[in-house]
Amino acid sequence: MSESHDAAGRAAERARSAGRRAQELGQRLTRLASGQGSDAVDLEVAEEHAEQAADHARASRESSRSGHERAARTHERTAEVHERAAQADPAHAEAHRRSAWEHRAAAAIDRAQARADADGERP
């Protein structure tokens, strides 16, 4: 797996983690609001934490989305290099065309993951 995929995967995991934290904080807010052992200050602090978690989740999704888009562009450029290499090196043309196809497939996957990140979904 490439460095860009590793980084994008880590960013996606951070986004999912932040989303889970935001959900947990939302559940905590519900408990606090229902009067289960809290006061107004606790509720205010919990709301601030929930907002921060939601902001962090959005930032992580954006980071993941932009990472997937960068990876897709890199795969496309690499595919173009392989296509040119196939024309320049007839002895290895098939291997270069196969590599170009693989990079274009990886670019399509990265674009799908970027769309899912933009929509706040899991790919």
N, C-alpha and C positions, 0 to 999 in steps of 0.2 A: 504494500500500500504506500502511496506517495506521501510526502510531507504535507502537501495541501489537503489530502484526504484525512490524514491524522489530525491536522489542526481543525478542519471543518467538523470532524467527528467529535472532537473535544468541545468545540463551541456549541454543537447541537446538544451534547450531553449537559453542558452548563445551562443551556436554555431550558431543557426538560427539568433539570434540578431546580432551577429558579421558579419554574412553573409549579412544581410540587410544593416548594416552600410557600409560594403565594397562596396556593390552595389550603395548605395547613394553617397559614395565618388567617385566612378567611374563615376557616372552621373555628379557630380560636376566637376570632371576633364574634362569631355567632354565639359561642358559649359565653363570652364576656357580656355581650349585649343582653343575653337572657338572664343575667344576674347570678351566674354561677361563680361566686367568689371573686368579684372584681369591683373596681370603682371606676369613676370617670377618667382618672389619670391613666389607669391600666388600659382602658379602652382607647384613649388617645394615643398612647404609645404603640399599642397593637395596630391601630390604623396606620400610623406612620410607617411601621415596619412592613405592613402589607403593601403600602404604596411603594416603598423602596424595593421590595421583592418583585412587584409587578414591573417597575422600571428596569430592574436588573434583568428580568426575563425578556422584556422587549429588546434591550440592548444586546443580550446574548443571541436572540433570534436574528437580529440585524447583522451581527458579526458572523453568524453562521451562514446567513443568506449571502452576504458579500463574499465570504470565503468560497462558497460553492460556485458563485458566478465567476470568481477569479480562476478557480480550478477548471471550470468549463472552457473559459477562454484559452487557458494554457493547453488543455487537451486539443482544442481546435487548431491552435498554432502548431502543435506537435504533429497532428494529423497532416497538416499542409506540408510540413517538412518531409514526412514520410512519403507523401505523394510525389514531391519533387525528387526525392531520392529514388523512388521507383522508376521515374523517367530517366534519371541519370545513370542508374545502375541496373541494367536489364538482367544481370545474373541474379540479383536479389530482389527483383521487382515484386514478386509474389509476397515475400516476407514483409516488405515495406508496405504494400497495400493492406495486408492483414493487420499490421501495426496501426496504420491509419484508421482502419475500420474500428479497431479496439479503442483507440483514443476518441473517436467520434461517439462510440457507445458510452464511454465513460463521461463524455461531455453532456450527453443527453441525461444521464443519471444525475449528474451534478445540477443541471438545470431544473430537473424535477425536484430535487432536494431544496434548491433555492426557492422554488415556488411554494413548497410546503413550509419552509421557514417563514416566507413572507406572509403566508396565511395563518401562521401559528399552529401548524399541524405537524404531525410526524409523517415522514415519507413512507 
